[in-house]
């Protein structure tokens, strides 16, 4: 850090296994990605090219090379996996990831229905060659999954080889583990944590109030995802008590 300051909580060191921050890139230009990395790379653990943006991103290999030059892994949004799958192009999807030197894959079923045993089969197959993040939860706000089912799905997907399970929220933070207003479904979250280790869950938390909730509940080394590039430095400051919302969290009482 730039100067000495006492009573700062200890963040896990990169490459981290928990305390991860996943940033969602929804269309940064080559120069924007380069500028973003020049500022935030010490705090970014993985970048997701949101939903299907990788398909329409110009100069994709050049952009991926920028992230690679900062040792930041990139993966494509789960919606792209589903887009290949619904077209019976699973093998094409794997070949495409290999062509672009993608080592992390998100397996999701937020937009299409995949029998869960089949989804776990994809996770198991992919986990032999890739790091797998599997997403649990629907993008349909009307589809409410009870807590016991979240636990059952997450547990099975971790057992199938997923490194992390992602708690669905979309890029707006208004479905899945959140109500339409963005409010956390606290009972759901706390019940999940009785059975699933916190360090294995990536909480999608695009809104500041959502990030604050998980920092207070789990601590500075909670895994948070769907963070906007412009909010990356602010989030890292909030993680360690250097934003008004968390200012008193780590000071000696």
MORAHU-V733835 format. One record per backbone hydrogen bond with DSSP energy under -1.0 kcal/mol. NH is the residue of the N-H (numbers start at 1). CO is the residue of the C=O. E is the energy in kcal/mol with one decimal. If there is no record, write none. Layout:
NH CO E
NH CO E
This chain:
22 224 -2.8
23 46 -2.3
24 227 -2.3
25 48 -3.0
33 29 -2.8
34 30 -2.1
35 31 -2.7
36 32 -2.8
37 33 -2.5
38 34 -1.9
39 35 -1.0
40 36 -3.0
41 37 -1.9
43 40 -2.5
44 40 -1.0
45 21 -2.0
46 21 -1.3
47 73 -2.5
48 23 -3.1
49 75 -2.5
50 25 -1.8
50 48 -1.1
53 50 -2.7
55 52 -1.6
63 59 -2.2
64 60 -2.7
65 61 -1.9
66 62 -1.3
67 63 -1.6
68 64 -2.4
69 65 -2.0
70 67 -1.0
71 68 -1.9
72 67 -2.3
75 47 -2.2
77 49 -2.3
80 77 -1.5
82 78 -2.3
83 79 -2.1
84 80 -2.1
85 81 -2.4
86 82 -2.7
88 85 -2.1
89 84 -2.7
93 89 -2.2
94 90 -2.1
95 91 -2.4
96 92 -2.5
97 93 -2.4
98 94 -2.2
99 95 -2.4
100 96 -1.9
101 98 -1.4
102 97 -3.1
105 131 -2.8
107 133 -2.5
119 115 -2.4
120 116 -2.7
121 117 -1.5
122 118 -2.0
123 119 -2.2
124 120 -2.6
125 121 -2.3
126 122 -2.9
127 123 -2.7
129 126 -2.0
130 126 -2.3
131 103 -2.8
133 105 -2.7
134 164 -2.4
135 107 -2.6
136 166 -3.1
139 110 -1.6
143 140 -1.8
144 142 -1.1
150 146 -1.8
151 147 -2.2
152 148 -2.2
153 149 -2.9
154 150 -2.8
155 151 -2.6
156 152 -2.0
157 153 -2.2
158 154 -2.3
159 155 -2.2
160 156 -1.3
161 158 -1.2
162 157 -2.2
163 132 -2.5
164 132 -1.2
165 200 -2.6
166 134 -3.2
167 202 -2.8
168 136 -2.6
174 169 -1.5
177 168 -1.8
178 175 -1.5
179 183 -2.9
182 179 -2.4
185 177 -2.8
186 184 -1.8
189 185 -2.3
190 186 -2.7
191 187 -1.9
192 188 -2.5
193 189 -1.9
194 191 -1.2
195 192 -1.7
196 192 -2.6
200 197 -1.9
201 198 -1.5
202 165 -3.0
203 223 -1.9
204 167 -1.4
205 225 -2.9
211 207 -2.2
212 208 -2.7
213 209 -1.8
214 210 -1.8
215 211 -2.2
216 212 -2.3
217 213 -2.2
218 214 -2.9
222 219 -1.3
224 20 -2.7
225 203 -2.6
227 22 -2.1
231 228 -1.9
232 229 -1.3
235 231 -2.4
236 232 -2.1
237 233 -2.2
238 234 -2.1
239 235 -2.6
240 236 -1.1
241 238 -1.3
242 237 -3.0
246 243 -1.7
249 246 -1.6
